[in-house]
Amino acid sequence: MVRPGTISPLRYLKNAIDTQIYVKLKDGSEYVGTLKVTDGTMNLILEDAMELKNDGKDIVAKVGKVLIRGSMIQYISFNPDMALETRQE
């Protein structure tokens, strides 16, 4: 049950469309990119995405558009400073 005045994680994610996010996967992969689409199972489509390593410090590859399956996500960061800092490198 969601308490009155709280935002569900899915709504928070949908409110983040067209913003930059950082996604860490269960296998250790990391991505940063612009969130374009999400659904009820937290599947994500990122555009202008980059694969990272070492907690976002090193760029592995610029992958463009990527689909991330929601069941593979360990966590998502909506910290724009981290995403923008990484993308400028």
N, CA, C and O atoms as a GROMACS GRO file, in nm:
protein
  356
    1MET      N    1   0.083  -0.118   0.000
    1MET     CA    2   0.000   0.000   0.000
    1MET      C    3   0.088   0.124   0.000
    1MET      O    4   0.182   0.135   0.078
    2VAL      N    5   0.056   0.218  -0.087
    2VAL     CA    6   0.132   0.342  -0.098
    2VAL      C    7   0.069   0.446  -0.006
    2VAL      O    8  -0.052   0.467  -0.007
    3ARG      N    9   0.152   0.509   0.073
    3ARG     CA   10   0.103   0.612   0.165
    3ARG      C   11   0.063   0.736   0.087
    3ARG      O   12   0.123   0.767  -0.016
    4PRO      N   13  -0.038   0.809   0.134
    4PRO     CA   14  -0.076   0.934   0.068
    4PRO      C   15   0.042   1.031   0.066
    4PRO      O   16   0.113   1.046   0.166
    5GLY      N   17   0.062   1.096  -0.046
    5GLY     CA   18   0.171   1.192  -0.059
    5GLY      C   19   0.302   1.134  -0.105
    5GLY      O   20   0.397   1.209  -0.130
    6THR      N   21   0.312   1.002  -0.118
    6THR     CA   22   0.436   0.941  -0.167
    6THR      C   23   0.422   0.913  -0.316
    6THR      O   24   0.312   0.894  -0.367
    7ILE      N   25   0.535   0.910  -0.383
    7ILE     CA   26   0.536   0.882  -0.526
    7ILE      C   27   0.588   0.740  -0.545
    7ILE      O   28   0.692   0.704  -0.490
    8SER      N   29   0.516   0.660  -0.624
    8SER     CA   30   0.562   0.524  -0.650
    8SER      C   31   0.688   0.528  -0.736
    8SER      O   32   0.707   0.622  -0.813
    9PRO      N   33   0.772   0.427  -0.725
    9PRO     CA   34   0.895   0.425  -0.806
    9PRO      C   35   0.866   0.431  -0.957
    9PRO      O   36   0.941   0.494  -1.031
   10LEU      N   37   0.759   0.365  -1.002
   10LEU     CA   38   0.728   0.368  -1.145
   10LEU      C   39   0.687   0.508  -1.190
   10LEU      O   40   0.725   0.552  -1.298
   11ARG      N   41   0.610   0.577  -1.109
   11ARG     CA   42   0.571   0.714  -1.145
   11ARG      C   43   0.694   0.805  -1.146
   11ARG      O   44   0.709   0.890  -1.234
   12TYR      N   45   0.782   0.787  -1.048
   12TYR     CA   46   0.906   0.864  -1.042
   12TYR      C   47   0.988   0.840  -1.168
   12TYR      O   48   1.045   0.934  -1.224
   13LEU      N   49   0.995   0.716  -1.212
   13LEU     CA   50   1.069   0.681  -1.332
   13LEU      C   51   1.004   0.745  -1.455
   13LEU      O   52   1.074   0.799  -1.540
   14LYS      N   53   0.873   0.738  -1.465
   14LYS     CA   54   0.803   0.800  -1.580
   14LYS      C   55   0.820   0.951  -1.582
   14LYS      O   56   0.824   1.012  -1.689
   15ASN      N   57   0.830   1.012  -1.464
   15ASN     CA   58   0.854   1.157  -1.457
   15ASN      C   59   0.995   1.193  -1.503
   15ASN      O   60   1.023   1.310  -1.531
   16ALA      N   61   1.083   1.096  -1.510
   16ALA     CA   62   1.223   1.120  -1.549
   16ALA      C   63   1.246   1.105  -1.700
   16ALA      O   64   1.359   1.115  -1.745
   17ILE      N   65   1.139   1.082  -1.777
   17ILE     CA   66   1.156   1.068  -1.923
   17ILE      C   67   1.214   1.198  -1.978
   17ILE      O   68   1.177   1.308  -1.937
   18ASP      N   69   1.305   1.184  -2.072
   18ASP     CA   70   1.380   1.293  -2.136
   18ASP      C   71   1.483   1.357  -2.045
   18ASP      O   72   1.527   1.470  -2.069
   19THR      N   73   1.523   1.286  -1.939
   19THR     CA   74   1.634   1.332  -1.856
   19THR      C   75   1.743   1.226  -1.858
   19THR      O   76   1.719   1.111  -1.896
   20GLN      N   77   1.861   1.265  -1.817
   20GLN     CA   78   1.974   1.172  -1.815
   20GLN      C   79   1.971   1.091  -1.686
   20GLN      O   80   1.951   1.146  -1.578
   21ILE      N   81   1.992   0.961  -1.699
   21ILE     CA   82   1.996   0.873  -1.584
   21ILE      C   83   2.116   0.781  -1.593
   21ILE      O   84   2.173   0.760  -1.700
   22TYR      N   85   2.154   0.726  -1.478
   22TYR     CA   86   2.261   0.628  -1.467
   22TYR      C   87   2.196   0.498  -1.422
   22TYR      O   88   2.118   0.497  -1.328
   23VAL      N   89   2.229   0.388  -1.490
   23VAL     CA   90   2.170   0.257  -1.459
   23VAL      C   91   2.282   0.157  -1.434
   23VAL      O   92   2.372   0.141  -1.516
   24LYS      N   93   2.275   0.089  -1.320
   24LYS     CA   94   2.370  -0.019  -1.289
   24LYS      C   95   2.292  -0.150  -1.297
   24LYS      O   96   2.186  -0.163  -1.237
   25LEU      N   97   2.347  -0.246  -1.371
   25LEU     CA   98   2.282  -0.375  -1.388
   25LEU      C   99   2.339  -0.478  -1.290
   25LEU      O  100   2.447  -0.460  -1.235
   26LYS      N  101   2.264  -0.586  -1.271
   26LYS     CA  102   2.303  -0.692  -1.179
   26LYS      C  103   2.434  -0.758  -1.219
   26LYS      O  104   2.506  -0.810  -1.132
   27ASP      N  105   2.467  -0.757  -1.348
   27ASP     CA  106   2.593  -0.819  -1.392
   27ASP      C  107   2.712  -0.724  -1.381
   27ASP      O  108   2.824  -0.759  -1.420
   28GLY      N  109   2.689  -0.603  -1.328
   28GLY     CA  110   2.797  -0.506  -1.310
   28GLY      C  111   2.807  -0.404  -1.420
   28GLY      O  112   2.880  -0.306  -1.406
   29SER      N  113   2.735  -0.423  -1.531
   29SER     CA  114   2.736  -0.326  -1.640
   29SER      C  115   2.675  -0.194  -1.593
   29SER      O  116   2.587  -0.192  -1.507
   30GLU      N  117   2.722  -0.085  -1.652
   30GLU     CA  118   2.672   0.047  -1.617
   30GLU      C  119   2.642   0.124  -1.745
   30GLU      O  120   2.717   0.114  -1.842
   31TYR      N  121   2.535   0.199  -1.745
   31TYR     CA  122   2.496   0.280  -1.860
   31TYR      C  123   2.452   0.417  -1.814
   31TYR      O  124   2.394   0.432  -1.706
   32VAL      N  125   2.478   0.516  -1.895
   32VAL     CA  126   2.423   0.649  -1.874
   32VAL      C  127   2.366   0.694  -2.008
   32VAL      O  128   2.426   0.672  -2.113
   33GLY      N  129   2.249   0.756  -2.004
   33GLY     CA  130   2.185   0.801  -2.126
   33GLY      C  131   2.055   0.872  -2.095
   33GLY      O  132   2.015   0.884  -1.979
   34THR      N  133   1.989   0.918  -2.200
   34THR     CA  134   1.862   0.988  -2.187
   34THR      C  135   1.748   0.887  -2.188
   34THR      O  136   1.732   0.812  -2.284
   35LEU      N  137   1.671   0.885  -2.082
   35LEU     CA  138   1.557   0.794  -2.071
   35LEU      C  139   1.449   0.839  -2.168
   35LEU      O  140   1.401   0.952  -2.160
   36LYS      N  141   1.410   0.750  -2.259
   36LYS     CA  142   1.307   0.782  -2.357
   36LYS      C  143   1.177   0.708  -2.332
   36LYS      O  144   1.069   0.764  -2.352
   37VAL      N  145   1.185   0.582  -2.288
   37VAL     CA  146   1.065   0.500  -2.268
   37VAL      C  147   1.085   0.411  -2.146
   37VAL      O  148   1.196   0.362  -2.122
   38THR      N  149   0.978   0.391  -2.071
   38THR     CA  150   0.975   0.293  -1.963
   38THR      C  151   0.836   0.232  -1.958
   38THR      O  152   0.741   0.289  -2.012
   39ASP      N  153   0.823   0.118  -1.891
   39ASP     CA  154   0.693   0.054  -1.880
   39ASP      C  155   0.673   0.002  -1.739
   39ASP      O  156   0.755   0.027  -1.650
   40GLY      N  157   0.566  -0.071  -1.717
   40GLY     CA  158   0.530  -0.120  -1.586
   40GLY      C  159   0.627  -0.221  -1.526
   40GLY      O  160   0.624  -0.244  -1.405
   41THR      N  161   0.712  -0.281  -1.608
   41THR     CA  162   0.812  -0.375  -1.556
   41THR      C  163   0.952  -0.312  -1.552
   41THR      O  164   1.052  -0.383  -1.537
   42MET      N  165   0.957  -0.182  -1.564
   42MET     CA  166   1.080  -0.102  -1.559
   42MET      C  167   1.177  -0.132  -1.672
   42MET      O  168   1.297  -0.106  -1.658
   43ASN      N  169   1.128  -0.186  -1.784
   43ASN     CA  170   1.212  -0.193  -1.902
   43ASN      C  171   1.241  -0.048  -1.943
   43ASN      O  172   1.154   0.038  -1.932
   44LEU      N  173   1.363  -0.023  -1.990
   44LEU     CA  174   1.404   0.112  -2.025
   44LEU      C  175   1.459   0.117  -2.166
   44LEU      O  176   1.521   0.022  -2.212
   45ILE      N  177   1.435   0.228  -2.234
   45ILE     CA  178   1.505   0.258  -2.358
   45ILE      C  179   1.580   0.388  -2.334
   45ILE      O  180   1.520   0.491  -2.301
   46LEU      N  181   1.712   0.381  -2.351
   46LEU     CA  182   1.798   0.499  -2.338
   46LEU      C  183   1.850   0.537  -2.474
   46LEU      O  184   1.886   0.450  -2.554
   47GLU      N  185   1.855   0.666  -2.501
   47GLU     CA  186   1.917   0.717  -2.624
   47GLU      C  187   2.047   0.788  -2.587
   47GLU      O  188   2.065   0.830  -2.472
   48ASP      N  189   2.136   0.801  -2.684
   48ASP     CA  190   2.268   0.862  -2.663
   48ASP      C  191   2.337   0.797  -2.543
   48ASP      O  192   2.401   0.864  -2.463
   49ALA      N  193   2.324   0.664  -2.533
   49ALA     CA  194   2.374   0.591  -2.418
   49ALA      C  195   2.522   0.555  -2.433
   49ALA      O  196   2.574   0.538  -2.544
   50MET      N  197   2.586   0.544  -2.318
   50MET     CA  198   2.724   0.499  -2.313
   50MET      C  199   2.735   0.389  -2.209
   50MET      O  200   2.672   0.396  -2.104
   51GLU      N  201   2.815   0.288  -2.240
   51GLU     CA  202   2.844   0.185  -2.141
   51GLU      C  203   2.967   0.230  -2.064
   51GLU      O  204   3.064   0.278  -2.122
   52LEU      N  205   2.961   0.214  -1.932
   52LEU     CA  206   3.067   0.262  -1.844
   52LEU      C  207   3.123   0.147  -1.761
   52LEU      O  208   3.069   0.037  -1.760
   53LYS      N  209   3.233   0.176  -1.692
   53LYS     CA  210   3.287   0.083  -1.592
   53LYS      C  211   3.352   0.164  -1.482
   53LYS      O  212   3.367   0.286  -1.494
   54ASN      N  213   3.391   0.096  -1.375
   54ASN     CA  214   3.455   0.162  -1.259
   54ASN      C  215   3.367   0.271  -1.198
   54ASN      O  216   3.412   0.383  -1.176
   55ASP      N  217   3.241   0.235  -1.172
   55ASP     CA  218   3.144   0.328  -1.113
   55ASP      C  219   3.129   0.455  -1.194
   55ASP      O  220   3.122   0.565  -1.139
   56GLY      N  221   3.124   0.439  -1.325
   56GLY     CA  222   3.099   0.552  -1.414
   56GLY      C  223   3.219   0.636  -1.449
   56GLY      O  224   3.205   0.741  -1.511
   57LYS      N  225   3.337   0.593  -1.411
   57LYS     CA  226   3.457   0.674  -1.435
   57LYS      C  227   3.516   0.655  -1.574
   57LYS      O  228   3.578   0.747  -1.627
   58ASP      N  229   3.498   0.537  -1.633
   58ASP     CA  230   3.557   0.508  -1.764
   58ASP      C  231   3.449   0.471  -1.865
   58ASP      O  232   3.356   0.397  -1.834
   59ILE      N  233   3.462   0.524  -1.986
   59ILE     CA  234   3.369   0.493  -2.094
   59ILE      C  235   3.419   0.369  -2.167
   59ILE      O  236   3.533   0.365  -2.213
   60VAL      N  237   3.332   0.268  -2.177
   60VAL     CA  238   3.366   0.147  -2.251
   60VAL      C  239   3.330   0.164  -2.398
   60VAL      O  240   3.411   0.136  -2.486
   61ALA      N  241   3.206   0.211  -2.423
   61ALA     CA  242   3.159   0.228  -2.560
   61ALA      C  243   3.041   0.323  -2.565
   61ALA      O  244   2.962   0.331  -2.471
   62LYS      N  245   3.032   0.395  -2.676
   62LYS     CA  246   2.913   0.475  -2.702
   62LYS      C  247   2.819   0.386  -2.782
   62LYS      O  248   2.849   0.350  -2.896
   63VAL      N  249   2.706   0.349  -2.722
   63VAL     CA  250   2.619   0.250  -2.784
   63VAL      C  251   2.496   0.309  -2.851
   63VAL      O  252   2.423   0.237  -2.919
   64GLY      N  253   2.470   0.437  -2.834
   64GLY     CA  254   2.354   0.499  -2.898
   64GLY      C  255   2.225   0.463  -2.826
   64GLY      O  256   2.205   0.504  -2.711
   65LYS      N  257   2.138   0.388  -2.892
   65LYS     CA  258   2.011   0.348  -2.832
   65LYS      C  259   2.025   0.208  -2.773
   65LYS      O  260   2.079   0.118  -2.837
   66VAL      N  261   1.974   0.192  -2.650
   66VAL     CA  262   1.987   0.063  -2.582
   66VAL      C  263   1.857   0.033  -2.508
   66VAL      O  264   1.794   0.121  -2.450
   67LEU      N  265   1.819  -0.096  -2.511
   67LEU     CA  266   1.705  -0.145  -2.436
   67LEU      C  267   1.759  -0.220  -2.315
   67LEU      O  268   1.843  -0.309  -2.329
   68ILE      N  269   1.712  -0.183  -2.197
   68ILE     CA  270   1.754  -0.249  -2.074
   68ILE      C  271   1.633  -0.316  -2.013
   68ILE      O  272   1.531  -0.251  -1.987
   69ARG      N  273   1.644  -0.444  -1.989
   69ARG     CA  274   1.534  -0.519  -1.930
   69ARG      C  275   1.524  -0.488  -1.780
   69ARG      O  276   1.624  -0.491  -1.709
   70GLY      N  277   1.404  -0.459  -1.735
   70GLY     CA  278   1.382  -0.419  -1.598
   70GLY      C  279   1.430  -0.520  -1.495
   70GLY      O  280   1.477  -0.481  -1.388
   71SER      N  281   1.419  -0.648  -1.526
   71SER     CA  282   1.460  -0.751  -1.431
   71SER      C  283   1.612  -0.757  -1.412
   71SER      O  284   1.660  -0.822  -1.319
   72MET      N  285   1.687  -0.690  -1.498
   72MET     CA  286   1.832  -0.690  -1.488
   72MET      C  287   1.888  -0.569  -1.413
   72MET      O  288   2.008  -0.561  -1.388
   73ILE      N  289   1.800  -0.475  -1.376
   73ILE     CA  290   1.845  -0.351  -1.313
   73ILE      C  291   1.872  -0.372  -1.164
   73ILE      O  292   1.788  -0.425  -1.092
   74GLN      N  293   1.991  -0.330  -1.121
   74GLN     CA  294   2.024  -0.332  -0.979
   74GLN      C  295   1.977  -0.200  -0.916
   74GLN      O  296   1.909  -0.201  -0.813
   75TYR      N  297   2.014  -0.088  -0.979
   75TYR     CA  298   1.962   0.041  -0.932
   75TYR      C  299   1.972   0.145  -1.042
   75TYR      O  300   2.044   0.129  -1.140
   76ILE      N  301   1.898   0.255  -1.022
   76ILE     CA  302   1.895   0.368  -1.114
   76ILE      C  303   1.925   0.492  -1.034
   76ILE      O  304   1.871   0.511  -0.925
   77SER      N  305   2.010   0.578  -1.087
   77SER     CA  306   2.039   0.706  -1.024
   77SER      C  307   1.985   0.817  -1.113
   77SER      O  308   2.010   0.820  -1.234
   78PHE      N  309   1.911   0.906  -1.051
   78PHE     CA  310   1.857   1.021  -1.123
   78PHE      C  311   1.941   1.145  -1.099
   78PHE      O  312   1.897   1.257  -1.124
   79ASN      N  313   2.063   1.124  -1.050
   79ASN     CA  314   2.152   1.235  -1.019
   79ASN      C  315   2.207   1.292  -1.150
   79ASN      O  316   2.298   1.234  -1.209
   80PRO      N  317   2.154   1.405  -1.195
   80PRO     CA  318   2.198   1.459  -1.325
   80PRO      C  319   2.344   1.501  -1.324
   80PRO      O  320   2.410   1.498  -1.428
   81ASP      N  321   2.397   1.541  -1.208
   81ASP     CA  322   2.537   1.583  -1.202
   81ASP      C  323   2.630   1.468  -1.239
   81ASP      O  324   2.726   1.488  -1.314
   82MET      N  325   2.602   1.349  -1.188
   82MET     CA  326   2.685   1.233  -1.221
   82MET      C  327   2.674   1.200  -1.369
   82MET      O  328   2.776   1.176  -1.434
   83ALA      N  329   2.552   1.198  -1.422
   83ALA     CA  330   2.534   1.164  -1.563
   83ALA      C  331   2.600   1.267  -1.653
   83ALA      O  332   2.667   1.230  -1.750
   84LEU      N  333   2.584   1.394  -1.623
   84LEU     CA  334   2.643   1.498  -1.707
   84LEU      C  335   2.794   1.498  -1.696
   84LEU      O  336   2.863   1.517  -1.797
   85GLU      N  337   2.847   1.476  -1.577
   85GLU     CA  338   2.992   1.472  -1.558
   85GLU      C  339   3.054   1.359  -1.639
   85GLU      O  340   3.158   1.377  -1.701
   86THR      N  341   2.990   1.244  -1.640
   86THR     CA  342   3.040   1.128  -1.713
   86THR      C  343   3.033   1.153  -1.863
   86THR      O  344   3.126   1.118  -1.936
   87ARG      N  345   2.924   1.212  -1.910
   87ARG     CA  346   2.906   1.230  -2.054
   87ARG      C  347   3.001   1.334  -2.111
   87ARG      O  348   3.026   1.333  -2.232
   88GLN      N  349   3.056   1.423  -2.032
   88GLN     CA  350   3.146   1.526  -2.084
   88GLN      C  351   3.285   1.471  -2.111
   88GLN      O  352   3.363   1.534  -2.182
   89GLU      N  353   3.316   1.355  -2.057
   89GLU     CA  354   3.451   1.300  -2.076
   89GLU      C  355   3.470   1.247  -2.215
   89GLU      O  356   3.578   1.197  -2.248
   0.00000   0.00000   0.00000
